[in-house]
């Protein structure tokens, strides 16, 4: 199937991108250091819980928001973790842009319209 072949080609091209290479490089460094890995996983867990509460319409206290902000600050103060977060952000932006381009090719009609 041609579309799946093109998707596999895209994967190979992505692997050659500097943005991807930087993301993978920093990710390896973070996940091979137990302390940095634990810091990142704690940050992600707290961020997820905060966003989940917001999506469920639950009230999020200023203290809860502050706790996540402090975890993020701690992570940013670790040079390797800060570089990982920057690389992750750049990679995510690239992937969102690719998704946007693909989505433009898919016609979407609002429910109930002709």
N, CA, C and O atoms as a MOPAC input file, in Angstrom:
PM7 MOZYME 1SCF
protein

 N      0.83900 1    -1.17500 1     0.00000 1
 C      0.00000 1     0.00000 1     0.00000 1
 C      0.88300 1     1.23600 1     0.00000 1
 O      1.76200 1     1.40400 1     0.84500 1
 N      0.62900 1     2.05900 1    -0.93700 1
 C      1.47000 1     3.22100 1    -1.16200 1
 C      1.51900 1     4.18900 1     0.03000 1
 O      2.58700 1     4.70400 1     0.36000 1
 N      0.38300 1     4.43800 1     0.67000 1
 C      0.34900 1     5.39900 1     1.77200 1
 C      1.20000 1     4.91500 1     2.94900 1
 O      1.85200 1     5.72200 1     3.61100 1
 N      1.20100 1     3.62800 1     3.20900 1
 C      2.00800 1     3.09200 1     4.30700 1
 C      3.49700 1     3.15700 1     3.97400 1
 O      4.33500 1     3.38400 1     4.84700 1
 N      3.80600 1     2.95500 1     2.69700 1
 C      5.20100 1     3.09300 1     2.26900 1
 C      5.67300 1     4.53000 1     2.47000 1
 O      6.79800 1     4.75900 1     2.91400 1
 N      4.82200 1     5.48800 1     2.14700 1
 C      5.17000 1     6.90500 1     2.32900 1
 C      5.33400 1     7.23400 1     3.81800 1
 O      6.21200 1     8.00900 1     4.19600 1
 N      4.48900 1     6.64300 1     4.64800 1
 C      4.61200 1     6.86600 1     6.09200 1
 C      5.95500 1     6.33300 1     6.58400 1
 O      6.61400 1     6.97400 1     7.40300 1
 N      6.36000 1     5.17900 1     6.09400 1
 C      7.66400 1     4.62200 1     6.48100 1
 C      8.80800 1     5.49700 1     5.96600 1
 O      9.82600 1     5.65700 1     6.64000 1
 N      8.63500 1     6.06000 1     4.77100 1
 C      9.63900 1     6.99800 1     4.23800 1
 C      9.73200 1     8.21900 1     5.14700 1
 O     10.82700 1     8.69700 1     5.44400 1
 N      8.59100 1     8.71700 1     5.58300 1
 C      8.58500 1     9.87400 1     6.48000 1
 C      9.34500 1     9.56400 1     7.75400 1
 O     10.10500 1    10.40000 1     8.24200 1
 N      9.15000 1     8.38000 1     8.29500 1
 C      9.87600 1     7.97600 1     9.50100 1
 C     11.37500 1     8.02100 1     9.25500 1
 O     12.12700 1     8.51900 1    10.09300 1
 N     11.80900 1     7.51100 1     8.12700 1
 C     13.24600 1     7.50900 1     7.81400 1
 C     13.78400 1     8.92700 1     7.65800 1
 O     14.89600 1     9.22000 1     8.09700 1
 N     13.01400 1     9.79700 1     7.04300 1
 C     13.42700 1    11.19500 1     6.89000 1
 C     13.48200 1    11.87800 1     8.25400 1
 O     14.41200 1    12.63400 1     8.53700 1
 N     12.48100 1    11.61000 1     9.10100 1
 C     12.47500 1    12.18000 1    10.45000 1
 C     13.72600 1    11.78600 1    11.22300 1
 O     14.31100 1    12.60600 1    11.93000 1
 N     14.12900 1    10.53800 1    11.08600 1
 C     15.30400 1    10.05100 1    11.80000 1
 C     16.58000 1    10.78000 1    11.37600 1
 O     17.56900 1    10.77200 1    12.10900 1
 N     16.56500 1    11.39600 1    10.22100 1
 C     17.73100 1    12.12500 1     9.72500 1
 C     17.70800 1    13.60100 1    10.13500 1
 O     18.69200 1    14.31500 1     9.94800 1
 N     16.60400 1    14.04400 1    10.68400 1
 C     16.46100 1    15.44300 1    11.08700 1
 C     17.26500 1    15.72300 1    12.35500 1
 O     17.29100 1    14.90600 1    13.27500 1
 N     17.90900 1    16.86200 1    12.39600 1
 C     18.67700 1    17.26800 1    13.56800 1
 C     17.78100 1    17.40200 1    14.79800 1
 O     18.19000 1    17.05900 1    15.90700 1
 N     16.57600 1    17.89400 1    14.60500 1
 C     15.63400 1    18.04400 1    15.71900 1
 C     15.36800 1    16.69700 1    16.38100 1
 O     15.34000 1    16.60000 1    17.60800 1
 N     15.17600 1    15.67400 1    15.58400 1
 C     14.94300 1    14.32600 1    16.10700 1
 C     16.19600 1    13.80300 1    16.80200 1
 O     16.12000 1    13.24900 1    17.89900 1
 N     17.34100 1    13.98200 1    16.16300 1
 C     18.60300 1    13.48200 1    16.72200 1
 C     18.89700 1    14.12000 1    18.08100 1
 O     19.33300 1    13.43700 1    19.00700 1
 N     18.66100 1    15.41400 1    18.19900 1
 C     18.87400 1    16.10600 1    19.47100 1
 C     17.91800 1    15.58500 1    20.53900 1
 O     18.31500 1    15.34900 1    21.68000 1
 N     16.66500 1    15.41000 1    20.16000 1
 C     15.67500 1    14.89800 1    21.09900 1
 C     16.09400 1    13.52100 1    21.62200 1
 O     16.06700 1    13.28500 1    22.83000 1
 N     16.47500 1    12.62400 1    20.73300 1
 C     16.87200 1    11.26600 1    21.13000 1
 C     18.14000 1    11.30400 1    21.97200 1
 O     18.24900 1    10.57700 1    22.95900 1
 N     19.08600 1    12.13500 1    21.59600 1
 C     20.34300 1    12.22700 1    22.33600 1
 C     20.10400 1    12.66100 1    23.78800 1
 O     20.61100 1    12.03500 1    24.71800 1
 N     19.33600 1    13.72400 1    23.97200 1
 C     19.06600 1    14.21100 1    25.32700 1
 C     18.16700 1    13.25700 1    26.09000 1
 O     18.31600 1    13.09700 1    27.30100 1
 N     17.23700 1    12.62300 1    25.39500 1
 C     16.36000 1    11.65500 1    26.04500 1
 C     17.17400 1    10.49700 1    26.62600 1
 O     16.93400 1    10.07000 1    27.75500 1
 N     18.12700 1     9.99900 1    25.85800 1
 C     18.98700 1     8.92000 1    26.34600 1
 C     19.74800 1     9.34700 1    27.59800 1
 O     19.85600 1     8.59400 1    28.56600 1
 N     20.27000 1    10.56100 1    27.55900 1
 C     21.02700 1    11.04300 1    28.71900 1
 C     20.15900 1    11.14700 1    29.96200 1
 O     20.59500 1    10.78500 1    31.05500 1
 N     18.94700 1    11.63300 1    29.81000 1
 C     18.04600 1    11.77500 1    30.95500 1
 C     17.62800 1    10.40300 1    31.47300 1
 O     17.63500 1    10.16600 1    32.68100 1
 N     17.26600 1     9.50200 1    30.56800 1
 C     16.72000 1     8.22100 1    31.00800 1
 C     17.78300 1     7.23000 1    31.46000 1
 O     17.44700 1     6.17300 1    31.99400 1
 N     19.05300 1     7.54900 1    31.25800 1
 C     20.10100 1     6.68500 1    31.80300 1
 C     20.62000 1     7.20000 1    33.15100 1
 O     21.43500 1     6.54300 1    33.79800 1
 N     20.15100 1     8.35600 1    33.56200 1
 C     20.50600 1     8.91200 1    34.86800 1
 C     19.28400 1     8.76700 1    35.77700 1
 O     18.30300 1     9.49300 1    35.61200 1
 N     19.33400 1     7.83800 1    36.73400 1
 C     18.14600 1     7.57900 1    37.57200 1
 C     17.58200 1     8.81900 1    38.26300 1
 O     16.36600 1     8.94400 1    38.40900 1
 N     18.43800 1     9.72200 1    38.68400 1
 C     17.97200 1    10.92800 1    39.36900 1
 C     17.21100 1    11.84300 1    38.41400 1
 O     16.13500 1    12.33800 1    38.74900 1
 N     17.77500 1    12.06900 1    37.21500 1
 C     17.11100 1    12.92800 1    36.23100 1
 C     15.82300 1    12.28900 1    35.72600 1
 O     14.81300 1    12.96700 1    35.53900 1
 N     15.87100 1    10.98600 1    35.50900 1
 C     14.68000 1    10.26600 1    35.05800 1
 C     13.56300 1    10.41400 1    36.09200 1
 O     12.41700 1    10.68200 1    35.73100 1
 N     13.89100 1    10.24300 1    37.37000 1
 C     12.89500 1    10.37100 1    38.43000 1
 C     12.32700 1    11.78900 1    38.47500 1
 O     11.12300 1    11.97500 1    38.65400 1
 N     13.18800 1    12.77900 1    38.31300 1
 C     12.72600 1    14.17100 1    38.30900 1
 C     11.74400 1    14.40600 1    37.16400 1
 O     10.68400 1    15.00300 1    37.35400 1
 N     12.10900 1    13.93000 1    35.97600 1
 C     11.25700 1    14.12500 1    34.80300 1
 C      9.92900 1    13.39800 1    34.97800 1
 O      8.87300 1    13.96500 1    34.69800 1
 N      9.97100 1    12.17000 1    35.43100 1
 C      8.73500 1    11.40200 1    35.59800 1
 C      7.83000 1    12.02700 1    36.66100 1
 O      6.60900 1    12.02200 1    36.50700 1
 N      8.40100 1    12.55500 1    37.71500 1
 C      7.60100 1    13.24400 1    38.73400 1
 C      6.95800 1    14.50000 1    38.15100 1
 O      5.78300 1    14.77200 1    38.39700 1
 N      7.72900 1    15.26400 1    37.38000 1
 C      7.18500 1    16.45800 1    36.73600 1
 C      6.03200 1    16.08200 1    35.81800 1
 O      4.97200 1    16.70600 1    35.86900 1
 N      6.22500 1    15.07600 1    34.98500 1
 C      5.18300 1    14.65200 1    34.04300 1
 C      3.93800 1    14.13700 1    34.77500 1
 O      2.81300 1    14.41100 1    34.35700 1
 N      4.13900 1    13.40300 1    35.85200 1
 C      3.00800 1    12.89400 1    36.62600 1
 C      2.20100 1    14.04000 1    37.20400 1
 O      0.97300 1    14.04700 1    37.12400 1
 N      2.89300 1    15.00700 1    37.78500 1
 C      2.19600 1    16.14600 1    38.38700 1
 C      1.50100 1    17.00600 1    37.32700 1
 O      0.38300 1    17.47600 1    37.53800 1
 N      2.17400 1    17.21000 1    36.17900 1
 C      1.54600 1    17.96600 1    35.08900 1
 C      0.28600 1    17.24600 1    34.60200 1
 O     -0.75700 1    17.87000 1    34.40100 1
 N      0.39400 1    15.93300 1    34.41600 1
 C     -0.74300 1    15.14300 1    33.94600 1
 C     -1.91500 1    15.25300 1    34.92100 1
 O     -3.05400 1    15.48000 1    34.51100 1
 N     -1.62900 1    15.09100 1    36.19900 1
 C     -2.68800 1    15.16900 1    37.20600 1
 C     -3.35300 1    16.54300 1    37.21900 1
 O     -4.57200 1    16.64800 1    37.35800 1
 N     -2.55200 1    17.58600 1    37.07400 1
 C     -3.09000 1    18.94100 1    37.04800 1
 C     -3.99600 1    19.13400 1    35.83100 1
 O     -5.10600 1    19.65000 1    35.95600 1
 N     -3.52100 1    18.72000 1    34.65800 1
 C     -4.31500 1    18.88300 1    33.43000 1
 C     -5.57900 1    18.02400 1    33.46500 1
 O     -6.63600 1    18.44300 1    32.99400 1
 N     -5.46200 1    16.82900 1    34.02400 1
 C     -6.62400 1    15.94800 1    34.13000 1
 C     -7.70200 1    16.60700 1    34.98000 1
 O     -8.88000 1    16.60300 1    34.62300 1
 N     -7.29000 1    17.16500 1    36.09600 1
 C     -8.25100 1    17.84200 1    36.97800 1
 C     -8.92800 1    19.00300 1    36.24700 1
 O    -10.14000 1    19.19500 1    36.34500 1
 N     -8.12200 1    19.77000 1    35.51400 1
 C     -8.68200 1    20.90400 1    34.78300 1
 C     -9.68700 1    20.42200 1    33.73600 1
 O    -10.76000 1    21.00700 1    33.59100 1
 N     -9.34200 1    19.35900 1    33.00700 1
 C    -10.24200 1    18.83400 1    31.98200 1
 C    -11.53100 1    18.28900 1    32.57600 1
 O    -12.58400 1    18.35000 1    31.94000 1
 N    -11.45700 1    17.76300 1    33.77300 1
 C    -12.64500 1    17.23700 1    34.44400 1
 C    -13.47000 1    18.34300 1    35.10300 1
 O    -14.52400 1    18.08600 1    35.68500 1
 N    -12.97600 1    19.56700 1    35.00100 1
 C    -13.69300 1    20.69300 1    35.58100 1
 C    -13.49500 1    20.83800 1    37.07600 1
 O    -14.21700 1    21.58700 1    37.73500 1
 N    -12.51800 1    20.12200 1    37.61200 1
 C    -12.24000 1    20.21900 1    39.04100 1
 C    -11.42700 1    21.48200 1    39.32000 1
 O    -10.66400 1    21.95300 1    38.47700 1
 N    -11.61000 1    22.00000 1    40.49700 1
 C    -10.85800 1    23.18700 1    40.88700 1
 C     -9.41200 1    22.80200 1    41.18600 1
 O     -9.14300 1    21.81400 1    41.86900 1
 N     -8.50000 1    23.59800 1    40.66600 1
 C     -7.07500 1    23.39700 1    40.91600 1
 C     -6.60100 1    24.56100 1    41.76200 1
 O     -6.73700 1    25.72100 1    41.37300 1
 N     -6.05300 1    24.25400 1    42.89700 1
 C     -5.63800 1    25.31500 1    43.81400 1
 C     -4.35400 1    25.97900 1    43.33500 1
 O     -3.60100 1    25.42600 1    42.53300 1
 N     -4.13400 1    27.15900 1    43.84200 1
 C     -2.90400 1    27.89200 1    43.55000 1
 C     -1.69200 1    27.10400 1    44.03600 1
 O     -0.63200 1    27.13700 1    43.41200 1
 N     -1.85500 1    26.39800 1    45.14900 1
 C     -0.75700 1    25.59300 1    45.69400 1
 C     -0.38900 1    24.44200 1    44.75800 1
 O      0.78800 1    24.12600 1    44.58000 1
 N     -1.40200 1    23.82400 1    44.16700 1
 C     -1.13800 1    22.73200 1    43.23400 1
 C     -0.41300 1    23.24900 1    41.98900 1
 O      0.52700 1    22.62200 1    41.50100 1
 N     -0.85500 1    24.38100 1    41.49100 1
 C     -0.18500 1    24.98200 1    40.32900 1
 C      1.24300 1    25.36700 1    40.68600 1
 O      2.16400 1    25.16300 1    39.89500 1
 N      1.42100 1    25.91500 1    41.86300 1
 C      2.75200 1    26.32800 1    42.31900 1
 C      3.67300 1    25.12500 1    42.46600 1
 O      4.85800 1    25.21600 1    42.14600 1
 N      3.15200 1    24.00400 1    42.94200 1
 C      3.96300 1    22.80000 1    43.10300 1
 C      4.49400 1    22.32700 1    41.74800 1
 O      5.65600 1    21.93600 1    41.64100 1
 N      3.65600 1    22.36300 1    40.72400 1
 C      4.09400 1    21.96900 1    39.37700 1
 C      5.11500 1    22.97500 1    38.85300 1
 O      6.10900 1    22.58800 1    38.24000 1
 N      4.87800 1    24.24600 1    39.08700 1
 C      5.82000 1    25.27900 1    38.63900 1
 C      7.18600 1    25.08000 1    39.29000 1
 O      8.21600 1    25.22600 1    38.63300 1
 N      7.19600 1    24.74600 1    40.58100 1
 C      8.46600 1    24.51900 1    41.28400 1
 C      9.19500 1    23.29300 1    40.72400 1
 O     10.41500 1    23.31400 1    40.55700 1
 N      8.44500 1    22.23000 1    40.43600 1
 C      9.06800 1    21.04400 1    39.83300 1
 C      9.68000 1    21.38900 1    38.47800 1
 O     10.77400 1    20.93400 1    38.14400 1
 N      8.96300 1    22.19600 1    37.70900 1
 C      9.47600 1    22.60900 1    36.40200 1
 C     10.74300 1    23.44300 1    36.56500 1
 O     11.70500 1    23.26300 1    35.81800 1
 N     10.74900 1    24.34600 1    37.52900 1
 C     11.94500 1    25.16100 1    37.78900 1
 C     13.13100 1    24.28900 1    38.18900 1
 O     14.24800 1    24.50000 1    37.71800 1
 N     12.88600 1    23.31300 1    39.05800 1
 C     13.95400 1    22.39000 1    39.44900 1
 C     14.50800 1    21.65000 1    38.23800 1
 O     15.72000 1    21.49500 1    38.09400 1
 N     13.61900 1    21.20200 1    37.37800 1
 C     14.05300 1    20.49800 1    36.17100 1
 C     14.87200 1    21.40900 1    35.26900 1
 O     15.88500 1    20.98700 1    34.70900 1
 N     14.43700 1    22.65800 1    35.12600 1
 C     15.15100 1    23.61100 1    34.26200 1
 C     16.52200 1    23.97100 1    34.83700 1
 O     17.40300 1    24.40800 1    34.09700 1
 N     16.71100 1    23.79400 1    36.13700 1
 C     18.00500 1    24.08800 1    36.74900 1
 C     19.02700 1    22.98000 1    36.55500 1
 O     20.20400 1    23.16300 1    36.86400 1
 N     18.59400 1    21.84100 1    36.05200 1
 C     19.49300 1    20.73400 1    35.71400 1
 C     19.83400 1    20.86300 1    34.23300 1
 O     18.95100 1    20.67900 1    33.39600 1
 N     21.08900 1    21.17300 1    33.87500 1
 C     21.41900 1    21.43500 1    32.47500 1
 C     20.99900 1    20.32900 1    31.49900 1
 O     20.48600 1    20.62600 1    30.42000 1
 N     21.20500 1    19.08100 1    31.85800 1
 C     20.84200 1    17.99000 1    30.95800 1
 C     19.33300 1    17.91200 1    30.79600 1
 O     18.82500 1    17.73300 1    29.68900 1
 N     18.63200 1    18.04600 1    31.89000 1
 C     17.17700 1    17.98800 1    31.84000 1
 C     16.61100 1    19.19700 1    31.09800 1
 O     15.63900 1    19.06800 1    30.35500 1
 N     17.20500 1    20.35400 1    31.29300 1
 C     16.76800 1    21.55900 1    30.57800 1
 C     16.97300 1    21.37900 1    29.07500 1
 O     16.10900 1    21.75100 1    28.28100 1
 N     18.10400 1    20.81500 1    28.68900 1
 C     18.35600 1    20.56900 1    27.26200 1
 C     17.36600 1    19.56600 1    26.70500 1
 O     16.90000 1    19.70800 1    25.57400 1
 N     17.04100 1    18.54400 1    27.49900 1
 C     16.03900 1    17.56700 1    27.06500 1
 C     14.68800 1    18.25400 1    26.85500 1
 O     14.04000 1    18.04300 1    25.83000 1
 N     14.26100 1    19.06900 1    27.81300 1
 C     12.96900 1    19.74600 1    27.70000 1
 C     12.92500 1    20.64800 1    26.47300 1
 O     11.90300 1    20.72200 1    25.79100 1
 N     14.02800 1    21.33000 1    26.19200 1
 C     14.10000 1    22.17200 1    24.99100 1
 C     14.00000 1    21.32500 1    23.72800 1
 O     13.26600 1    21.67000 1    22.80100 1
 N     14.73600 1    20.21900 1    23.69100 1
 C     14.72600 1    19.33600 1    22.52300 1
 C     13.34800 1    18.70200 1    22.33800 1
 O     12.86000 1    18.56900 1    21.21600 1
 N     12.73600 1    18.31800 1    23.44300 1
 C     11.39800 1    17.72900 1    23.39600 1
 C     10.40500 1    18.73700 1    22.82700 1
 O      9.55300 1    18.38500 1    22.01000 1
 N     10.51600 1    19.97700 1    23.25600 1
 C      9.63200 1    21.03400 1    22.76700 1
 C      9.79700 1    21.22100 1    21.25600 1
 O      8.81000 1    21.29800 1    20.52500 1
 N     11.04000 1    21.29500 1    20.79600 1
 C     11.29000 1    21.47200 1    19.36700 1
 C     10.76700 1    20.29000 1    18.56000 1
 O     10.17000 1    20.47500 1    17.49900 1
 N     10.98900 1    19.08400 1    19.05700 1
 C     10.50600 1    17.89100 1    18.36600 1
 C      8.97400 1    17.88000 1    18.33300 1
 O      8.38000 1    17.54700 1    17.30700 1
 N      8.34600 1    18.23500 1    19.42700 1
 C      6.88100 1    18.27900 1    19.47900 1
 C      6.32200 1    19.29500 1    18.50000 1
 O      5.31700 1    19.04200 1    17.83500 1
 N      6.97200 1    20.43900 1    18.41300 1
 C      6.53800 1    21.46600 1    17.44000 1
 C      6.61900 1    20.93600 1    16.02200 1
 O      5.71000 1    21.14600 1    15.21800 1
 N      7.71900 1    20.24100 1    15.71400 1
 C      7.88000 1    19.67500 1    14.37200 1
 C      6.77300 1    18.65700 1    14.09700 1
 O      6.18100 1    18.66600 1    13.01800 1
 N      6.49200 1    17.78700 1    15.05700 1
 C      5.46800 1    16.76200 1    14.87000 1
 C      4.07400 1    17.38500 1    14.73500 1
 O      3.26000 1    16.91000 1    13.94300 1
 N      3.79800 1    18.43300 1    15.49400 1
 C      2.51400 1    19.11700 1    15.36900 1
 C      2.36200 1    19.76500 1    14.00300 1
 O      1.27400 1    19.76400 1    13.42700 1
 N      3.44200 1    20.31100 1    13.49100 1
 C      3.39900 1    20.92600 1    12.15600 1
 C      3.15100 1    19.85800 1    11.08900 1
 O      2.37800 1    20.08200 1    10.15700 1
 N      3.79300 1    18.71600 1    11.21900 1
 C      3.55800 1    17.61000 1    10.27900 1
 C      2.10000 1    17.16900 1    10.36100 1
 O      1.45700 1    16.94000 1     9.33700 1
 N      1.58400 1    17.05300 1    11.57700 1
 C      0.18400 1    16.66700 1    11.75400 1
 C     -0.75000 1    17.70200 1    11.14100 1
 O     -1.75100 1    17.34200 1    10.52100 1
 N     -0.43600 1    18.97500 1    11.30500 1
 C     -1.25900 1    20.03900 1    10.71600 1
 C     -1.30100 1    19.91200 1     9.20200 1
 O     -2.36300 1    20.04000 1     8.59300 1
 N     -0.14100 1    19.65800 1     8.59200 1
 C     -0.06500 1    19.51600 1     7.13700 1
 C     -0.91500 1    18.33800 1     6.67000 1
 O     -1.64700 1    18.44600 1     5.68600 1
 N     -0.81800 1    17.22600 1     7.37100 1
 C     -1.61700 1    16.05200 1     7.01200 1
 C     -3.10200 1    16.34200 1     7.19600 1
 O     -3.91800 1    15.98400 1     6.34700 1
 N     -3.45000 1    16.98700 1     8.30400 1
 C     -4.85500 1    17.30400 1     8.56900 1
 C     -5.45900 1    18.21000 1     7.50200 1
 O     -6.65600 1    18.12200 1     7.22800 1
 N     -4.65200 1    19.07900 1     6.89500 1
 C     -5.15500 1    19.96200 1     5.84200 1
 C     -5.65100 1    19.16100 1     4.63200 1
 O     -6.51200 1    19.62700 1     3.88500 1
 N     -5.11300 1    17.98100 1     4.44700 1
 C     -5.50100 1    17.15500 1     3.30200 1
 C     -6.78200 1    16.36300 1     3.55600 1
 O     -7.35100 1    15.78200 1     2.63100 1
 N     -7.23200 1    16.34000 1     4.80800 1
 C     -8.41900 1    15.56100 1     5.16400 1
 C     -9.59900 1    16.50100 1     5.31600 1
 O     -9.63600 1    17.32200 1     6.23200 1
 N    -10.57200 1    16.37800 1     4.40900 1
 C    -11.73800 1    17.27000 1     4.51900 1
 C    -12.56800 1    16.89500 1     5.74300 1
 O    -12.91700 1    15.73300 1     5.95200 1
 N    -12.86700 1    17.90100 1     6.53400 1
 C    -13.68200 1    17.69200 1     7.73300 1
 C    -14.89000 1    18.60800 1     7.65000 1
 O    -14.76600 1    19.81900 1     7.47300 1
 N    -16.05000 1    18.00600 1     7.78300 1
 C    -17.27400 1    18.79500 1     7.78800 1
 C    -17.84700 1    18.79600 1     9.19200 1
 O    -17.78400 1    17.79500 1     9.90700 1
 N    -18.39400 1    19.91100 1     9.56800 1
 C    -19.05000 1    19.98700 1    10.86600 1
 C    -20.27800 1    19.09500 1    10.84000 1
 O    -20.93900 1    18.97600 1     9.80800 1
 N    -20.58200 1    18.48400 1    11.94000 1
 C    -21.73500 1    17.58800 1    12.05300 1
 C    -23.01800 1    18.34700 1    11.69200 1
 O    -23.26900 1    19.44800 1    12.18100 1
 N    -23.80200 1    17.73800 1    10.84000 1
 C    -25.09100 1    18.33200 1    10.47700 1
 C    -25.01200 1    19.27100 1     9.29900 1
 O    -26.02700 1    19.85300 1     8.91400 1
 N    -23.81000 1    19.44400 1     8.69600 1
 C    -23.71600 1    20.30900 1     7.51700 1
 C    -23.62400 1    19.45800 1     6.27300 1
 O    -23.24000 1    18.29000 1     6.33000 1
 N    -23.97600 1    20.05200 1     5.15300 1
 C    -23.91500 1    19.30900 1     3.88500 1
 C    -22.66700 1    19.59700 1     3.12200 1
 O    -22.46800 1    19.05000 1     2.03700 1

